[in-house]
Amino acid sequence: MPEIVTEQGQDNLHLWQGAWIAALATGAVTWALILGAVWLFRRRSDDEVPIQTRYNLPVEIFYTIFPIIMVIVFFSHTVRVQNVMLEMDPDPDVTVKVVGQKWQWTFNYPDSVDTPDGTNVYVSGTGAAEDTPLYLPVDSTIEFQLYSPDVIHGFGIPSFAMRMDVVPGRENAFQVTTTETGTFTGKCFELCGSYHSRMLFEVHVVEQDEYDAYLAELGADPEHVSEEPVLGGDYSETPVLEDLNETEGEHE
């Protein structure tokens, strides 16, 4: 697992670690019983036949009841963590409207500036991670609202230990609380088409003053400002495809 840099992600990490510990312990006991039976009840001579047992009631009760208990424990912890991961603060510090569109991301910061061109600043990618920065302030609760105008995408950041499908016609959303500054990688987690692998973006978790300066810089450029959030489907994908094809040609 990568280093987790959100409060909610820690719960997910602990669930993952606990499940592996329980699985390893169960595996150790199972293999010990298998190998122990092979050793204890082996044939010691050609004239000796091991004791033939039709059934063992205590053992049968054990291997029926104990797995049921394990499933109940796993289920209860999974539901608890799921509730933590999906809990929504009615007043988040930052709201980002995320658009997954073949094959690029658009990040909107609504009501973040006040300029003659509008109050929403946004950035759209071109298929390269460094061209699609997502800036977030540290020690803040961030709400991601997810939109898609075409097919199902998957918005996820491994270091946040959280991902969610971006489904056309459905407004999915989740929140995270950032805990550490740094640069992290995000990507699409659903196979969405020919250039799925190019749907990368960089996440910069920064101090509040640097975050404010970034929004101000975007707000100073009319090409990154709109009256309403840009939710996709209103512009051609052709420039993106041309850029990707040119890049592939250079690699060849």
N, C-alpha and C positions, 0 to 999 in steps of 0.2 A: 504494500500500500504506500502511496506517496505521503509526504507530510501533510497532515490535515490542518487547514487554516480557517475553519469555521466552527462555531459552537455546535451546530447541529451535526456536522460531520463527525465530531468526536463520538457521539452516540452510535453512529453507523459503524465507525471503526471498532468500537468496543463490542458491538454485536457480532461483527465479522471475526474478531479475535476469539470471543467466547465460543462461537460455533466451531471454529477450528480446534480449540482445546477439547471441547466435548467430543468432536469427531475422532480426534487422535486417541483420546482415552477409550472411547468405545471400540476403536480398531484394535488397540493394544489388548483389551480384555478378550475380544473375539478371537484374535490370533493366539492368545495364551490358552484359551479353552480348546481350540482346534489342535494346536501342537501338544498340549498337555494330554488330551485324549489319545492322540497317536502314540505318545510315549508310554503312558500308564497302561494302556490296554493293548499293547503290541503283543504279538505271538512270540513267546520266549523260546519255544522249541517246536519241533515238528509234531510232537505228540500232544502238545497243549493247545487247547482252543480257548481264546479269551471268553470271559463271561458274557453271555448274550442277554442284554436287557431290553425288554420290549418298550418300556417307557419309564420316565422319571418324573413323577407329578410335581415335585417342588421346582425342578428345572423348567418344566413346561409353563408353570405359573409365572416363574421369573421372566422368561423370555417373551411372555405375552403382556404382562403388566408393565415391565420396565420400559419397553419401547413406547407404550402409550403415554407414560409419564414424560418421557423425553420429548415426544411430539407436543404435548401440552406446554412444557416449559419453553421449547423453541417458539411455538406459536405466540405465547404471551409476550415474550421479549420482542419478537418481531413486530407485533401490533403496537407495543409501547414505543419502539423506536420509530415506526412509521408515523405515529401520531406526533412525535417530536419533529420529524422531518417535514411534515405537512402543516404544522401549526402556523397560523397567519396572524401577525401583529396588525391590528387595524390602522396603525399609524407608523408605517416604516419610514426610516430616514431617507431612503432613496428608492425611487421606482424607475426601473428600466424596462422599456417595451422592446422585446427581442423579436426580430422577424427572421425566420429561416426560409430562404427562397433559393431555388436552384440557380447557382450553387454558391451562395454567399450569405453572410449575416448582415443585418442592419440593427444597430443599437440606438434607440431613441431615449433621450433624457427630457421628458416633457416638463413644461413650466420651469425650465432651468435658467432661462435668460429672458430679457425683455428688450427686444430690438425691433426696428421697423419691419424686419422680415418675418418676425414671429417669435414665439416663446419656446419652441422645441428645437433642440440641437440634436443632430444625429450623425452617425458615421456608417458608411456602407463599405463592405469589403470587396476585393477583386479576386478572391481565391487564395490569397497568401496570408499567413497568420499575422505577419508584421503590418499588413495593410488593414487589419480589422481590430484595432485596439478597443478593449473594454476597460474603462477606468472606474474604480470603485473606491470609496473612502474606507479606511480601516476603522475598526470598533464601531461599525454601523450596521443597522439592519437593512438589507437590500431585498427588494421585491422584484422578481423577474416575471413579467407578463409575456406569455409566449404566443406568437401568431405565425401562421403559414398561409400563403395564398395558393400553394400548388399541391405538394405531397407531404407525407409525414417526415419530419426531421427529428433529431434528438439533440437537445441542448444540454451539454454537460461539461463540468470542470472537475477533473479527477481530484485535484487538491481540495475541492469543496465536499467531496464524497457525496455528490448529488447530481442527478440528471433527471430530465423529464421530457416526454415526447412533445413535439410541436405539431399539433394536429389541425389540418384545415377545418374551419368552421367551429372550432372549439378553443376557448380561451383558457389554457392551462396556466397555472402560476405557482410559484413557491418562493420561499424566503430563506436567506442565510444571514448570519451575523458574522462579519469578518473579524479576525483576531490578530492577524499578522500582515505586515507589508511584504511585497515581493511581486515577482512576475511569474505567472502560471500559464499553462496551455489549456485551451478549451477546444472542443471539436464536436462534430455531429456524430451521434451514436446510433443512427438508423440509416441503413443502406437506402439512399434516396435517389440514386441515378448515376450517370456516367462519371460525374466529377465529385462524387460524395467525399472522396479522400481529400479534396481541396478545401472542404468547409472547416477551416481552422481559424482560430483567433487567439490573441494574446490578452490575458487578464492582468491588469496592473492595479494592485491594491496599494494605495498610497495614503499619505497624510491628508487631512481635510483641506489644508491650504493648497496643496498640489492638485487635488481634485477640483477645487474651485477655479484654479488657474487654467486647468485643462478645459473646463466648460466655457470659461471666458474666451479662450483662444478659439474654440469652435464657433462661439457666438459672433466673433469678429469676422468670420468668413461666411458670406451669404449662401455659399454652396452647401453649408452644413446647418442651415437654419430653415425651419418650416413653421407654418402656422399651426399645423396639426402633426402628430406623429406619423411617420412614413411607415405604413403597415404592409407594403409590398404589393406586387401585382400591377403597379402603375408605371413601371419602366421596363425597358427591353433587357433581356438577358444577353443579347448578342455581344456587347462590348466585353462582357466577362468571358464568354466563350472564345472570342478572338484573342484575348490576353492569354488564356490558358493554352490555346493552340500554338500561339507564338512561343510560349515558354517551352512547350513540348518540342517544338521544332529546334530551338536552341540546344536542348539537351541531346537531341538526336545528332 
